Amino acid sequence: MALRTFKLEELAELDGGRVAVAFAQAQARVVADCEDRPGELTARKILLQMEVVPVIDEDGKCSGVKSSFQIKDSIPTRKSKQYDFGLDPSGRLYYSDESPGNVDQLTFDDVDPRTGRVNRQIPNDEENVDAT
C-alpha cells in the first residue's frame, strides 16, 4: 500500500479510474449530441464536482475528509420547429397537414374547381365541417 498526494492528475488513477471512466462517458454523450445536432449552438456542459465533508476526531479537530465526486453532463433540450395552429370557435386547435408551418396556406385542393372559390374545412372531432 502506498499513500499518494491527491491532485487533479491523480483522479484518473483513483479507485481503478472509475471517476475518469464516468467523465469519459459524459464526454462521449455531449460529443454524440454535437454530432447529432451540429446546428444547435448552445453549449453542452460537463460538470465535475468534488464534495468534501470533514472527519472530526475525539478532540473536535479535522483529522481528514470524506470525498465523493459527481459527474453531470447536460445537453440542450430538443426542440421541434415551430408549427402554426388555428383555433376553432369551440377552442380546439387545428393545423394543415400539407403545410404545418402555416395553417392559412392554401393548396389547389382547397379550391372548388366548379366555382373557383376556396372551400376549406375545419375539423370537428372526427368529422370535417365547412369553415365558411
TORKOLDREN-698836 format. One record per atom (N, C-alpha, C, O): residue number from 1; x, y, z. Coordinates in pm, 1 decimal, padded with zeros to 6 digits. Layout:
% TORKOLDREN-698836
+-----+----------+----------+----------+
| num |       c1 |       c2 |       c3 |
+-----+----------+----------+----------+
| NUM |        X |        Y |        Z |
...
+-----+----------+----------+----------+
END
This chain:
% TORKOLDREN-698836
+-----+----------+----------+----------+
| num |       c1 |       c2 |       c3 |
+-----+----------+----------+----------+
|   1 |  00085.5 | -00117.9 |  00000.0 |
|   1 |  00000.0 |  00000.0 |  00000.0 |
|   1 |  00089.2 |  00122.9 |  00000.0 |
|   1 |  00186.0 |  00132.3 |  00075.5 |
|   2 |  00054.0 |  00216.2 | -00086.3 |
|   2 |  00130.1 |  00340.5 | -00094.8 |
|   2 |  00034.8 |  00457.7 | -00074.8 |
|   2 | -00075.3 |  00458.8 | -00129.9 |
|   3 |  00076.0 |  00553.6 |  00002.0 |
|   3 | -00000.7 |  00676.1 |  00018.8 |
|   3 |  00044.1 |  00774.0 | -00088.9 |
|   3 |  00163.1 |  00787.3 | -00117.7 |
|   4 | -00052.5 |  00841.2 | -00147.0 |
|   4 | -00021.6 |  00934.9 | -00254.7 |
|   4 | -00088.8 |  01067.7 | -00225.8 |
|   4 | -00197.0 |  01071.7 | -00167.2 |
|   5 | -00026.0 |  01174.6 | -00266.2 |
|   5 | -00085.2 |  01307.5 | -00255.3 |
|   5 | -00191.2 |  01320.7 | -00363.8 |
|   5 | -00166.0 |  01292.3 | -00480.9 |
|   6 | -00310.3 |  01364.4 | -00323.2 |
|   6 | -00417.9 |  01378.1 | -00421.5 |
|   6 | -00403.2 |  01510.6 | -00494.9 |
|   6 | -00395.0 |  01617.0 | -00433.6 |
|   7 | -00400.0 |  01501.9 | -00626.4 |
|   7 | -00401.7 |  01616.7 | -00717.8 |
|   7 | -00496.7 |  01580.2 | -00830.9 |
|   7 | -00534.7 |  01464.0 | -00845.9 |
|   8 | -00533.4 |  01675.8 | -00907.4 |
|   8 | -00626.2 |  01652.1 | -01017.5 |
|   8 | -00575.3 |  01541.0 | -01109.4 |
|   8 | -00654.1 |  01459.6 | -01157.6 |
|   9 | -00446.2 |  01537.2 | -01133.6 |
|   9 | -00389.7 |  01434.6 | -01221.2 |
|   9 | -00414.6 |  01293.4 | -01166.4 |
|   9 | -00423.4 |  01197.3 | -01242.8 |
|  10 | -00425.6 |  01282.1 | -01034.3 |
|  10 | -00445.6 |  01151.1 | -00971.2 |
|  10 | -00587.1 |  01098.1 | -00990.4 |
|  10 | -00612.5 |  00979.4 | -00969.8 |
|  11 | -00678.1 |  01184.6 | -01029.3 |
|  11 | -00816.7 |  01143.4 | -01045.1 |
|  11 | -00831.6 |  01029.7 | -01146.3 |
|  11 | -00920.1 |  00945.2 | -01132.8 |
|  12 | -00745.5 |  01028.2 | -01246.5 |
|  12 | -00752.7 |  00922.8 | -01348.4 |
|  12 | -00717.6 |  00786.0 | -01290.4 |
|  12 | -00758.0 |  00683.8 | -01345.9 |
|  13 | -00643.3 |  00782.1 | -01180.1 |
|  13 | -00599.6 |  00656.0 | -01120.1 |
|  13 | -00682.7 |  00615.1 | -00999.0 |
|  13 | -00684.2 |  00497.9 | -00961.4 |
|  14 | -00751.3 |  00710.6 | -00938.1 |
|  14 | -00826.3 |  00684.5 | -00815.3 |
|  14 | -00930.1 |  00574.6 | -00835.8 |
|  14 | -01009.6 |  00581.0 | -00929.6 |
|  15 | -00929.8 |  00474.2 | -00748.8 |
|  15 | -01028.7 |  00365.2 | -00749.6 |
|  15 | -01037.8 |  00297.4 | -00886.2 |
|  15 | -01146.6 |  00273.3 | -00938.5 |
|  16 | -00923.8 |  00268.1 | -00941.0 |
|  16 | -00922.3 |  00199.7 | -01069.8 |
|  16 | -00969.6 |  00285.0 | -01185.6 |
|  16 | -01003.5 |  00232.1 | -01291.4 |
|  17 | -00972.4 |  00415.6 | -01167.6 |
|  17 | -01012.7 |  00506.3 | -01274.6 |
|  17 | -01162.1 |  00523.0 | -01291.4 |
|  17 | -01207.3 |  00571.1 | -01395.4 |
|  18 | -01240.1 |  00484.4 | -01191.3 |
|  18 | -01386.5 |  00490.3 | -01204.5 |
|  18 | -01440.0 |  00631.0 | -01232.3 |
|  18 | -01530.8 |  00648.3 | -01313.6 |
|  19 | -01384.0 |  00730.4 | -01165.2 |
|  19 | -01430.3 |  00868.3 | -01187.4 |
|  19 | -01393.1 |  00911.7 | -01328.7 |
|  19 | -01472.4 |  00976.9 | -01396.7 |
|  20 | -01273.7 |  00876.0 | -01372.8 |
|  20 | -01230.7 |  00911.5 | -01508.7 |
|  20 | -01318.4 |  00843.2 | -01613.3 |
|  20 | -01348.5 |  00902.8 | -01716.8 |
|  21 | -01359.4 |  00720.4 | -01588.1 |
|  21 | -01448.1 |  00649.8 | -01680.5 |
|  21 | -01583.3 |  00721.1 | -01687.5 |
|  21 | -01638.4 |  00738.6 | -01796.1 |
|  22 | -01636.0 |  00761.7 | -01574.3 |
|  22 | -01764.3 |  00833.1 | -01572.8 |
|  22 | -01753.7 |  00964.8 | -01649.6 |
|  22 | -01845.9 |  01004.1 | -01721.0 |
|  23 | -01638.8 |  01032.8 | -01633.6 |
|  23 | -01617.8 |  01157.7 | -01707.4 |
|  23 | -01610.4 |  01129.6 | -01857.3 |
|  23 | -01667.6 |  01204.0 | -01937.0 |
|  24 | -01541.2 |  01023.8 | -01896.0 |
|  24 | -01529.6 |  00988.2 | -02038.1 |
|  24 | -01666.4 |  00953.9 | -02096.6 |
|  24 | -01694.2 |  00987.4 | -02211.7 |
|  25 | -01751.0 |  00888.4 | -02019.8 |
|  25 | -01885.8 |  00856.6 | -02067.3 |
|  25 | -01967.9 |  00983.9 | -02088.3 |
|  25 | -02041.1 |  00995.4 | -02186.6 |
|  26 | -01955.3 |  01079.7 | -01995.4 |
|  26 | -02025.3 |  01207.6 | -02010.9 |
|  26 | -01973.4 |  01281.1 | -02133.7 |
|  26 | -02050.7 |  01340.2 | -02209.1 |
|  27 | -01842.7 |  01277.2 | -02153.1 |
|  27 | -01783.5 |  01342.2 | -02269.7 |
|  27 | -01835.5 |  01278.3 | -02398.7 |
|  27 | -01865.5 |  01349.0 | -02494.9 |
|  28 | -01846.1 |  01147.4 | -02401.2 |
|  28 | -01897.6 |  01078.9 | -02519.6 |
|  28 | -02041.9 |  01120.7 | -02548.8 |
|  28 | -02079.3 |  01136.1 | -02665.1 |
|  29 | -02123.6 |  01139.2 | -02443.8 |
|  29 | -02262.8 |  01180.5 | -02463.9 |
|  29 | -02272.0 |  01321.1 | -02524.5 |
|  29 | -02351.2 |  01344.2 | -02615.9 |
|  30 | -02191.7 |  01414.4 | -02474.2 |
|  30 | -02201.5 |  01551.0 | -02527.1 |
|  30 | -02144.3 |  01559.6 | -02668.3 |
|  30 | -02195.6 |  01634.5 | -02751.4 |
|  31 | -02038.9 |  01483.7 | -02696.0 |
|  31 | -01983.4 |  01482.3 | -02831.7 |
|  31 | -02083.5 |  01420.2 | -02928.9 |
|  31 | -02101.6 |  01470.3 | -03039.9 |
|  32 | -02148.9 |  01310.8 | -02887.5 |
|  32 | -02250.1 |  01247.7 | -02972.9 |
|  32 | -02363.7 |  01345.2 | -03003.4 |
|  32 | -02416.1 |  01346.6 | -03114.8 |
|  33 | -02402.1 |  01426.8 | -02905.0 |
|  33 | -02507.3 |  01525.2 | -02928.4 |
|  33 | -02459.7 |  01631.5 | -03026.3 |
|  33 | -02537.3 |  01676.5 | -03110.5 |
|  34 | -02333.5 |  01672.6 | -03016.8 |
|  34 | -02278.7 |  01770.5 | -03112.2 |
|  34 | -02282.4 |  01713.9 | -03254.4 |
|  34 | -02316.2 |  01784.6 | -03349.4 |
|  35 | -02247.4 |  01586.5 | -03267.6 |
|  35 | -02251.1 |  01523.6 | -03399.5 |
|  35 | -02393.9 |  01508.6 | -03449.7 |
|  35 | -02419.6 |  01525.5 | -03568.9 |
|  36 | -02486.7 |  01477.1 | -03360.5 |
|  36 | -02626.8 |  01459.3 | -03397.1 |
|  36 | -02692.9 |  01590.6 | -03434.1 |
|  36 | -02774.4 |  01595.5 | -03526.3 |
|  37 | -02658.2 |  01698.2 | -03362.5 |
|  37 | -02723.0 |  01828.6 | -03383.3 |
|  37 | -02619.7 |  01938.7 | -03398.6 |
|  37 | -02608.0 |  02024.0 | -03310.6 |
|  38 | -02543.3 |  01939.4 | -03509.4 |
|  38 | -02438.9 |  02041.4 | -03525.3 |
|  38 | -02493.6 |  02183.4 | -03536.3 |
|  38 | -02420.8 |  02279.6 | -03511.7 |
|  39 | -02620.2 |  02197.6 | -03572.9 |
|  39 | -02679.2 |  02330.8 | -03582.8 |
|  39 | -02721.8 |  02388.4 | -03449.1 |
|  39 | -02752.8 |  02507.3 | -03441.1 |
|  40 | -02724.4 |  02307.8 | -03344.2 |
|  40 | -02760.0 |  02355.9 | -03209.6 |
|  40 | -02633.1 |  02414.0 | -03148.1 |
|  40 | -02541.9 |  02340.3 | -03110.5 |
|  41 | -02628.0 |  02546.0 | -03138.3 |
|  41 | -02505.3 |  02613.2 | -03095.1 |
|  41 | -02499.0 |  02639.5 | -02945.1 |
|  41 | -02403.0 |  02699.6 | -02896.9 |
|  42 | -02600.6 |  02595.1 | -02870.6 |
|  42 | -02597.3 |  02608.0 | -02725.5 |
|  42 | -02490.3 |  02513.9 | -02670.4 |
|  42 | -02475.7 |  02401.1 | -02717.6 |
|  43 | -02416.4 |  02560.4 | -02571.3 |
|  43 | -02307.0 |  02481.3 | -02515.1 |
|  43 | -02357.2 |  02355.6 | -02446.1 |
|  43 | -02458.7 |  02357.3 | -02376.4 |
|  44 | -02285.3 |  02247.9 | -02466.5 |
|  44 | -02303.5 |  02126.2 | -02389.3 |
|  44 | -02207.6 |  02138.4 | -02271.3 |
|  44 | -02100.2 |  02197.1 | -02284.5 |
|  45 | -02245.3 |  02083.9 | -02157.2 |
|  45 | -02164.6 |  02105.0 | -02037.1 |
|  45 | -02135.8 |  01973.5 | -01966.9 |
|  45 | -02219.2 |  01883.1 | -01963.8 |
|  46 | -02015.2 |  01964.6 | -01910.2 |
|  46 | -01979.0 |  01854.4 | -01822.5 |
|  46 | -01928.9 |  01918.2 | -01693.1 |
|  46 | -01837.5 |  02000.7 | -01694.2 |
|  47 | -01989.6 |  01879.3 | -01583.3 |
|  47 | -01952.7 |  01933.4 | -01453.1 |
|  47 | -01891.1 |  01821.9 | -01370.4 |
|  47 | -01952.8 |  01717.5 | -01349.6 |
|  48 | -01770.1 |  01844.4 | -01323.8 |
|  48 | -01704.1 |  01753.0 | -01231.0 |
|  48 | -01704.9 |  01822.4 | -01095.7 |
|  48 | -01644.0 |  01928.0 | -01078.3 |
|  49 | -01773.3 |  01762.9 | -01001.9 |
|  49 | -01789.1 |  01823.7 | -00869.5 |
|  49 | -01727.8 |  01732.9 | -00764.7 |
|  49 | -01754.8 |  01612.9 | -00761.2 |
|  50 | -01645.9 |  01790.6 | -00680.1 |
|  50 | -01587.8 |  01717.1 | -00567.2 |
|  50 | -01656.3 |  01766.9 | -00440.9 |
|  50 | -01657.3 |  01886.7 | -00412.5 |
|  51 | -01713.6 |  01673.5 | -00365.1 |
|  51 | -01778.9 |  01707.4 | -00239.1 |
|  51 | -01687.9 |  01663.1 | -00125.1 |
|  51 | -01638.6 |  01550.3 | -00124.7 |
|  52 | -01666.0 |  01751.0 | -00029.6 |
|  52 | -01571.9 |  01726.2 |  00079.1 |
|  52 | -01642.7 |  01748.9 |  00212.4 |
|  52 | -01699.3 |  01855.6 |  00236.3 |
|  53 | -01639.0 |  01646.5 |  00299.6 |
|  53 | -01700.6 |  01654.9 |  00432.1 |
|  53 | -01591.6 |  01625.7 |  00535.7 |
|  53 | -01520.5 |  01525.9 |  00523.4 |
|  54 | -01577.5 |  01711.1 |  00637.4 |
|  54 | -01470.8 |  01688.2 |  00735.8 |
|  54 | -01497.5 |  01564.7 |  00822.9 |
|  54 | -01611.7 |  01531.4 |  00854.3 |
|  55 | -01389.6 |  01499.4 |  00859.8 |
|  55 | -01393.4 |  01391.2 |  00958.9 |
|  55 | -01334.9 |  01450.6 |  01086.2 |
|  55 | -01222.4 |  01500.6 |  01085.9 |
|  56 | -01411.2 |  01445.2 |  01194.7 |
|  56 | -01370.9 |  01510.9 |  01319.8 |
|  56 | -01322.4 |  01405.1 |  01418.2 |
|  56 | -01388.9 |  01303.7 |  01439.4 |
|  57 | -01205.6 |  01429.5 |  01478.2 |
|  57 | -01151.2 |  01333.1 |  01575.6 |
|  57 | -01209.3 |  01360.2 |  01714.6 |
|  57 | -01295.4 |  01446.7 |  01731.3 |
|  58 | -01160.8 |  01284.7 |  01814.2 |
|  58 | -01211.9 |  01297.0 |  01952.1 |
|  58 | -01188.6 |  01434.0 |  02012.3 |
|  58 | -01261.7 |  01475.2 |  02102.4 |
|  59 | -01088.1 |  01505.2 |  01964.2 |
|  59 | -01057.8 |  01639.2 |  02015.9 |
|  59 | -01137.3 |  01748.7 |  01944.3 |
|  59 | -01121.0 |  01867.1 |  01973.7 |
|  60 | -01222.6 |  01708.8 |  01850.8 |
|  60 | -01302.3 |  01807.3 |  01777.8 |
|  60 | -01228.1 |  01871.4 |  01662.1 |
|  60 | -01273.8 |  01971.0 |  01606.1 |
|  61 | -01113.9 |  01814.6 |  01626.1 |
|  61 | -01034.5 |  01869.5 |  01515.8 |
|  61 | -01058.6 |  01786.3 |  01389.8 |
|  61 | -01097.2 |  01669.6 |  01396.3 |
|  62 | -01035.4 |  01848.3 |  01278.4 |
|  62 | -01049.4 |  01779.7 |  01149.6 |
|  62 | -00927.9 |  01689.8 |  01129.0 |
|  62 | -00814.8 |  01737.8 |  01120.7 |
|  63 | -00952.2 |  01559.8 |  01120.9 |
|  63 | -00842.4 |  01465.3 |  01103.0 |
|  63 | -00833.4 |  01413.5 |  00960.2 |
|  63 | -00741.0 |  01339.3 |  00926.9 |
|  64 | -00927.1 |  01451.5 |  00876.9 |
|  64 | -00930.3 |  01408.2 |  00737.8 |
|  64 | -01061.5 |  01450.4 |  00675.1 |
|  64 | -01137.6 |  01527.3 |  00733.8 |
|  65 | -01086.8 |  01401.7 |  00559.9 |
|  65 | -01213.1 |  01433.3 |  00492.1 |
|  65 | -01265.4 |  01309.5 |  00421.4 |
|  65 | -01188.7 |  01220.3 |  00385.2 |
|  66 | -01394.4 |  01304.7 |  00402.3 |
|  66 | -01460.0 |  01206.3 |  00317.4 |
|  66 | -01499.1 |  01281.0 |  00190.4 |
|  66 | -01556.8 |  01389.5 |  00196.5 |
|  67 | -01467.6 |  01222.8 |  00077.2 |
|  67 | -01495.1 |  01290.2 | -00050.0 |
|  67 | -01568.3 |  01198.3 | -00145.8 |
|  67 | -01553.0 |  01076.2 | -00142.7 |
|  68 | -01645.9 |  01258.6 | -00228.3 |
|  68 | -01709.2 |  01188.2 | -00338.9 |
|  68 | -01710.5 |  01282.7 | -00457.8 |
|  68 | -01690.0 |  01403.3 | -00444.4 |
|  69 | -01735.1 |  01224.9 | -00573.9 |
|  69 | -01734.4 |  01302.6 | -00697.3 |
|  69 | -01865.9 |  01283.5 | -00769.4 |
|  69 | -01925.1 |  01175.5 | -00768.0 |
|  70 | -01910.0 |  01390.4 | -00832.2 |
|  70 | -02027.5 |  01384.3 | -00919.4 |
|  70 | -01985.5 |  01431.5 | -01057.4 |
|  70 | -01915.8 |  01531.9 | -01072.0 |
|  71 | -02028.1 |  01358.9 | -01156.0 |
|  71 | -02005.9 |  01399.7 | -01294.1 |
|  71 | -02144.1 |  01418.0 | -01354.4 |
|  71 | -02223.6 |  01324.3 | -01360.7 |
|  72 | -02171.0 |  01538.9 | -01398.2 |
|  72 | -02302.5 |  01568.9 | -01453.7 |
|  72 | -02282.7 |  01629.0 | -01592.2 |
|  72 | -02206.3 |  01723.8 | -01610.2 |
|  73 | -02353.5 |  01571.6 | -01689.9 |
|  73 | -02349.0 |  01630.9 | -01823.2 |
|  73 | -02486.0 |  01686.2 | -01856.6 |
|  73 | -02588.2 |  01634.7 | -01811.1 |
|  74 | -02487.0 |  01791.0 | -01935.9 |
|  74 | -02614.5 |  01847.4 | -01979.8 |
|  74 | -02603.1 |  01884.1 | -02127.1 |
|  74 | -02502.0 |  01936.6 | -02174.0 |
|  75 | -02710.0 |  01854.2 | -02196.7 |
|  75 | -02719.0 |  01890.3 | -02337.2 |
|  75 | -02844.0 |  01974.9 | -02354.0 |
|  75 | -02937.8 |  01963.2 | -02275.2 |
|  76 | -02846.4 |  02059.9 | -02455.6 |
|  76 | -02965.4 |  02143.3 | -02475.3 |
|  76 | -03089.3 |  02057.0 | -02498.6 |
|  76 | -03081.3 |  01948.7 | -02556.6 |
|  77 | -03201.4 |  02106.0 | -02453.3 |
|  77 | -03325.7 |  02032.5 | -02475.1 |
|  77 | -03353.5 |  02024.0 | -02624.6 |
|  77 | -03313.4 |  02110.5 | -02702.3 |
|  78 | -03421.9 |  01919.4 | -02661.7 |
|  78 | -03458.4 |  01902.6 | -02802.9 |
|  78 | -03586.8 |  01979.4 | -02828.8 |
|  78 | -03686.8 |  01961.8 | -02759.2 |
|  79 | -03582.3 |  02064.1 | -02929.2 |
|  79 | -03697.5 |  02146.4 | -02963.0 |
|  79 | -03737.6 |  02118.1 | -03107.0 |
|  79 | -03652.6 |  02098.8 | -03193.9 |
|  80 | -03866.0 |  02115.9 | -03130.6 |
|  80 | -03914.4 |  02099.9 | -03267.5 |
|  80 | -03914.5 |  02236.0 | -03335.1 |
|  80 | -03895.4 |  02339.2 | -03270.8 |
|  81 | -03935.9 |  02234.1 | -03464.0 |
|  81 | -03957.8 |  02361.6 | -03532.0 |
|  81 | -04093.6 |  02415.5 | -03488.0 |
|  81 | -04170.3 |  02345.5 | -03422.0 |
|  82 | -04122.2 |  02537.7 | -03524.0 |
|  82 | -04247.5 |  02599.1 | -03482.2 |
|  82 | -04359.5 |  02560.4 | -03578.4 |
|  82 | -04341.7 |  02564.2 | -03700.1 |
|  83 | -04474.2 |  02523.5 | -03523.5 |
|  83 | -04591.4 |  02486.9 | -03602.1 |
|  83 | -04699.9 |  02592.2 | -03582.5 |
|  83 | -04705.5 |  02659.8 | -03479.8 |
|  84 | -04784.8 |  02604.4 | -03682.0 |
|  84 | -04891.1 |  02704.6 | -03680.7 |
|  84 | -05025.6 |  02634.1 | -03663.7 |
|  84 | -05060.6 |  02546.0 | -03742.3 |
|  85 | -05100.3 |  02673.1 | -03561.5 |
|  85 | -05230.2 |  02613.6 | -03534.3 |
|  85 | -05338.6 |  02719.6 | -03544.9 |
|  85 | -05319.0 |  02835.0 | -03506.7 |
|  86 | -05452.7 |  02678.4 | -03597.2 |
|  86 | -05570.8 |  02763.0 | -03596.0 |
|  86 | -05653.5 |  02729.2 | -03473.1 |
|  86 | -05629.4 |  02628.4 | -03406.7 |
|  87 | -05749.4 |  02812.8 | -03443.8 |
|  87 | -05835.8 |  02793.8 | -03327.7 |
|  87 | -05980.4 |  02798.3 | -03375.0 |
|  87 | -06024.9 |  02897.9 | -03432.0 |
|  88 | -06054.0 |  02688.9 | -03351.0 |
|  88 | -06194.0 |  02688.1 | -03395.0 |
|  88 | -06280.9 |  02754.1 | -03287.2 |
|  88 | -06233.3 |  02778.3 | -03176.2 |
|  89 | -06407.4 |  02783.3 | -03318.6 |
|  89 | -06493.8 |  02854.8 | -03223.2 |
|  89 | -06512.2 |  02783.8 | -03089.3 |
|  89 | -06543.4 |  02848.9 | -02989.6 |
|  90 | -06493.6 |  02652.3 | -03085.0 |
|  90 | -06510.8 |  02581.6 | -02958.2 |
|  90 | -06379.3 |  02570.4 | -02879.4 |
|  90 | -06374.7 |  02504.3 | -02775.6 |
|  91 | -06273.4 |  02634.5 | -02928.4 |
|  91 | -06146.9 |  02636.4 | -02855.1 |
|  91 | -06051.5 |  02524.0 | -02888.8 |
|  91 | -05950.8 |  02507.9 | -02819.8 |
|  92 | -06078.2 |  02445.8 | -02991.4 |
|  92 | -05988.6 |  02338.3 | -03032.4 |
|  92 | -05888.5 |  02388.8 | -03135.2 |
|  92 | -05917.8 |  02478.6 | -03214.1 |
|  93 | -05770.5 |  02329.8 | -03132.7 |
|  93 | -05665.7 |  02365.5 | -03227.5 |
|  93 | -05672.7 |  02276.1 | -03350.1 |
|  93 | -05710.1 |  02159.1 | -03341.1 |
|  94 | -05636.4 |  02332.1 | -03464.6 |
|  94 | -05625.9 |  02253.3 | -03586.8 |
|  94 | -05504.6 |  02302.0 | -03665.3 |
|  94 | -05455.7 |  02412.9 | -03643.9 |
|  95 | -05456.5 |  02217.1 | -03756.8 |
|  95 | -05339.7 |  02252.0 | -03837.0 |
|  95 | -05357.1 |  02196.9 | -03977.7 |
|  95 | -05444.3 |  02113.9 | -04003.2 |
|  96 | -05273.9 |  02243.7 | -04067.0 |
|  96 | -05275.3 |  02196.2 | -04204.7 |
|  96 | -05174.5 |  02083.4 | -04217.8 |
|  96 | -05055.6 |  02103.3 | -04193.1 |
|  97 | -05221.2 |  01964.2 | -04256.8 |
|  97 | -05127.7 |  01853.1 | -04271.5 |
|  97 | -05037.0 |  01871.0 | -04393.3 |
|  97 | -04933.2 |  01805.5 | -04402.6 |
|  98 | -05074.7 |  01958.5 | -04486.4 |
|  98 | -04990.1 |  01984.2 | -04602.9 |
|  98 | -04891.8 |  02097.4 | -04578.3 |
|  98 | -04789.8 |  02106.9 | -04646.6 |
|  99 | -04921.1 |  02182.5 | -04482.2 |
|  99 | -04831.3 |  02293.2 | -04450.2 |
|  99 | -04838.3 |  02320.4 | -04299.3 |
|  99 | -04901.2 |  02417.4 | -04257.1 |
| 100 | -04773.4 |  02234.2 | -04216.8 |
| 100 | -04784.5 |  02250.6 | -04071.8 |
| 100 | -04726.3 |  02381.9 | -04019.0 |
| 100 | -04753.9 |  02420.6 | -03905.4 |
| 101 | -04647.5 |  02449.1 | -04099.2 |
| 101 | -04590.9 |  02577.1 | -04056.1 |
| 101 | -04679.7 |  02696.2 | -04085.4 |
| 101 | -04651.4 |  02807.1 | -04040.1 |
| 102 | -04788.3 |  02674.6 | -04161.7 |
| 102 | -04877.4 |  02784.8 | -04196.3 |
| 102 | -05018.9 |  02730.1 | -04214.4 |
| 102 | -05052.7 |  02676.2 | -04319.8 |
| 103 | -05099.7 |  02744.3 | -04112.2 |
| 103 | -05236.0 |  02690.3 | -04115.7 |
| 103 | -05320.1 |  02757.2 | -04223.9 |
| 103 | -05417.5 |  02698.4 | -04270.9 |
| 104 | -05284.4 |  02878.3 | -04264.0 |
| 104 | -05362.2 |  02951.4 | -04364.2 |
| 104 | -05315.0 |  02926.7 | -04506.7 |
| 104 | -05373.9 |  02979.5 | -04601.1 |
| 105 | -05210.1 |  02847.8 | -04523.8 |
| 105 | -05158.4 |  02818.9 | -04657.6 |
| 105 | -05263.5 |  02742.0 | -04737.3 |
| 105 | -05311.5 |  02637.5 | -04693.5 |
| 106 | -05298.0 |  02793.2 | -04852.1 |
| 106 | -05397.0 |  02727.3 | -04936.9 |
| 106 | -05326.5 |  02635.5 | -05036.0 |
| 106 | -05212.2 |  02659.4 | -05075.0 |
| 107 | -05397.2 |  02530.3 | -05075.7 |
| 107 | -05348.0 |  02439.4 | -05178.6 |
| 107 | -05451.7 |  02433.3 | -05289.6 |
| 107 | -05563.1 |  02483.7 | -05274.9 |
| 108 | -05414.4 |  02371.4 | -05400.1 |
| 108 | -05510.0 |  02356.7 | -05509.9 |
| 108 | -05632.4 |  02276.9 | -05466.5 |
| 108 | -05742.0 |  02298.1 | -05518.5 |
| 109 | -05614.4 |  02184.6 | -05371.1 |
| 109 | -05728.1 |  02105.1 | -05322.9 |
| 109 | -05830.0 |  02188.7 | -05246.3 |
| 109 | -05944.4 |  02146.6 | -05228.7 |
| 110 | -05789.3 |  02306.4 | -05200.9 |
| 110 | -05880.5 |  02392.0 | -05125.4 |
| 110 | -05973.4 |  02472.3 | -05217.0 |
| 110 | -06069.0 |  02533.6 | -05169.6 |
| 111 | -05946.2 |  02472.1 | -05345.5 |
| 111 | -06026.3 |  02549.9 | -05440.5 |
| 111 | -06126.9 |  02457.3 | -05509.3 |
| 111 | -06091.1 |  02353.1 | -05564.3 |
| 112 | -06251.7 |  02498.0 | -05504.5 |
| 112 | -06357.4 |  02422.4 | -05573.1 |
| 112 | -06343.1 |  02449.7 | -05723.1 |
| 112 | -06356.9 |  02564.5 | -05765.5 |
| 113 | -06315.6 |  02346.3 | -05805.0 |
| 113 | -06292.8 |  02369.2 | -05947.8 |
| 113 | -06416.2 |  02421.6 | -06021.6 |
| 113 | -06402.8 |  02483.5 | -06127.2 |
| 114 | -06534.4 |  02398.0 | -05968.6 |
| 114 | -06657.5 |  02444.8 | -06033.4 |
| 114 | -06677.3 |  02593.0 | -06014.0 |
| 114 | -06718.9 |  02663.9 | -06105.7 |
| 115 | -06646.4 |  02641.1 | -05890.2 |
| 115 | -06674.1 |  02781.7 | -05859.9 |
| 115 | -06549.3 |  02867.9 | -05856.1 |
| 115 | -06557.2 |  02990.0 | -05869.9 |
| 116 | -06432.1 |  02803.9 | -05836.9 |
| 116 | -06307.5 |  02879.9 | -05823.8 |
| 116 | -06292.3 |  02943.1 | -05686.3 |
| 116 | -06199.9 |  03021.3 | -05664.2 |
| 117 | -06382.5 |  02910.0 | -05592.9 |
| 117 | -06379.0 |  02966.3 | -05458.1 |
| 117 | -06310.0 |  02870.0 | -05362.2 |
| 117 | -06309.6 |  02748.6 | -05382.1 |
| 118 | -06252.2 |  02927.3 | -05258.6 |
| 118 | -06187.2 |  02846.2 | -05155.9 |
| 118 | -06294.3 |  02777.3 | -05073.0 |
| 118 | -06392.4 |  02839.1 | -05031.4 |
| 119 | -06273.8 |  02648.4 | -05049.7 |
| 119 | -06368.7 |  02569.2 | -04971.1 |
| 119 | -06288.2 |  02492.8 | -04866.7 |
| 119 | -06263.3 |  02373.3 | -04882.7 |
| 120 | -06248.2 |  02560.0 | -04761.7 |
| 120 | -06168.6 |  02495.7 | -04656.9 |
| 120 | -06259.7 |  02445.8 | -04547.4 |
| 120 | -06363.0 |  02506.0 | -04517.8 |
| 121 | -06220.5 |  02335.5 | -04488.0 |
| 121 | -06298.8 |  02277.5 | -04379.8 |
| 121 | -06212.3 |  02266.2 | -04255.5 |
| 121 | -06098.1 |  02220.8 | -04261.6 |
| 122 | -06267.9 |  02307.9 | -04143.1 |
| 122 | -06201.1 |  02292.2 | -04013.8 |
| 122 | -06254.3 |  02164.2 | -03951.9 |
| 122 | -06375.5 |  02142.9 | -03949.6 |
| 123 | -06166.5 |  02078.9 | -03901.7 |
| 123 | -06214.1 |  01952.3 | -03843.7 |
| 123 | -06301.2 |  01976.0 | -03721.2 |
| 123 | -06277.0 |  02068.1 | -03643.1 |
| 124 | -06402.5 |  01891.8 | -03705.4 |
| 124 | -06490.6 |  01896.1 | -03590.3 |
| 124 | -06491.2 |  01755.8 | -03533.3 |
| 124 | -06564.3 |  01669.0 | -03581.0 |
| 125 | -06409.5 |  01733.4 | -03430.8 |
| 125 | -06383.7 |  01599.3 | -03377.1 |
| 125 | -06336.2 |  01511.0 | -03491.9 |
| 125 | -06230.8 |  01536.9 | -03550.0 |
| 126 | -06411.9 |  01407.8 | -03525.2 |
| 126 | -06372.7 |  01317.4 | -03632.5 |
| 126 | -06430.3 |  01359.3 | -03767.3 |
| 126 | -06391.4 |  01305.7 | -03871.1 |
| 127 | -06521.8 |  01454.1 | -03765.9 |
| 127 | -06585.5 |  01496.7 | -03890.0 |
| 127 | -06531.7 |  01633.3 | -03929.0 |
| 127 | -06488.5 |  01710.5 | -03843.4 |
| 128 | -06534.4 |  01662.8 | -04057.4 |
| 128 | -06496.7 |  01796.4 | -04108.0 |
| 128 | -06623.8 |  01874.7 | -04134.1 |
| 128 | -06722.0 |  01821.4 | -04185.7 |
| 129 | -06620.5 |  02001.3 | -04098.0 |
| 129 | -06731.9 |  02089.5 | -04128.6 |
| 129 | -06678.4 |  02206.5 | -04206.4 |
| 129 | -06560.2 |  02239.1 | -04196.2 |
| 130 | -06763.1 |  02270.3 | -04283.7 |
| 130 | -06722.5 |  02382.2 | -04367.7 |
| 130 | -06683.7 |  02500.6 | -04278.8 |
| 130 | -06758.6 |  02538.5 | -04188.8 |
| 131 | -06566.1 |  02558.8 | -04304.7 |
| 131 | -06517.0 |  02671.0 | -04224.3 |
| 131 | -06579.8 |  02801.7 | -04268.4 |
| 131 | -06569.5 |  02901.8 | -04197.6 |
| 132 | -06644.9 |  02803.0 | -04384.4 |
| 132 | -06701.2 |  02929.1 | -04432.4 |
| 132 | -06847.3 |  02940.0 | -04403.6 |
| 132 | -06909.6 |  03040.5 | -04437.8 |
+-----+----------+----------+----------+
END
